[in-house]
Amino acid sequence: MSKLTKGLILAGVQLAIVASLGAKLAIDRARLPRVWAKVRSYDPDLPIRGRYLALQLAVQMQPAGEGGGKMPRPTTKVPCGSASGNLLAINGQLAATPAEYGHGVLLTTCFAPNVTEVWLMQPVLYFIPEHAENSMKTGGGGEMWADVTVPKKGPPRPIRLAVKKGNSFTPLEIR
């Protein structure tokens, strides 16, 4: 087998790997539930990874279902900590049910009285072009939200960003 043939085979294998990942993400977008989640962000710029926004997503806590773990619901302020939860889409919002510690995703547990909103501990990454303006600073008085797919296991996958004013979402054009 010549060097050219070996090189073409290697290029074909690499192309198949990249194409299979793209196909999996396209199938997931069509098959998995999509929801809007409120975000807070910082804008790291690492030379190895490129330019991206690290998004921390807000999650609405739901009561524990059968077999779910317990998440404390204090009536007074408590120090921050973490808990595990299973993510799901409920009424177009990102929600979580308590899970046994070590299963599911990690959530912050800084609760105040009558607050059911917690945040994902691990940020999800949203890659942007190298010379794009940091759109997190151009909210114009609205809240920043992300359209995400919710897989059965693991963190959500962001698709696009938007500004929410009132009940309407205005998707951002990031170029």
Steps between C-alpha positions, in 0.01 A plus 500: 500500500647835398537805725233681300249219556577491874460878519165490318374223729604700808334815364182300429493360856548848650228644277264219604565572869427872461191432284365247754531758780318760290228248414458405868458865603250561215298193602507608866371847408209343313424229757575647845286764672607863460443768761604855581716543811610823667879536497780686668839499334862591491707532184821299522746504212734203516746457210461121503118496489424812300238763586193394690253606765474290814129500585356410836135397456210565737295195593155482661488237776214253495384274786674164530339218306513135588856392567628858494734632762420777743602860459464716808239778486600730784278780623796717599816593313767230504857490372546399139570140415430252224252225426431264213202517268358337189422751224176500302283734295174605666265753336778641284736558793815326620415317821659245731383241745723409794730201448727300725830679548746404227226429242376760253644851478627719783281792604562791737288500814508864610135519597307793635142470626248423223768479226502194276760617247844342523794503258698228329837482672691401183476761223409396145709642216366705210766557234506830314708636210839641596417863419136501614385760750424364846121487466453453875572873539241609241188376679346849485306464824373148439604168647735266313357157419627198308307255286627156611434135429453282808661154468401214730845506662755777524480875468275687255643604162457868408379575146452878495481803727216750532390804699170467684291812550162432650384172350678526165843368399717686249774262371845657473691506173855406597744551213 
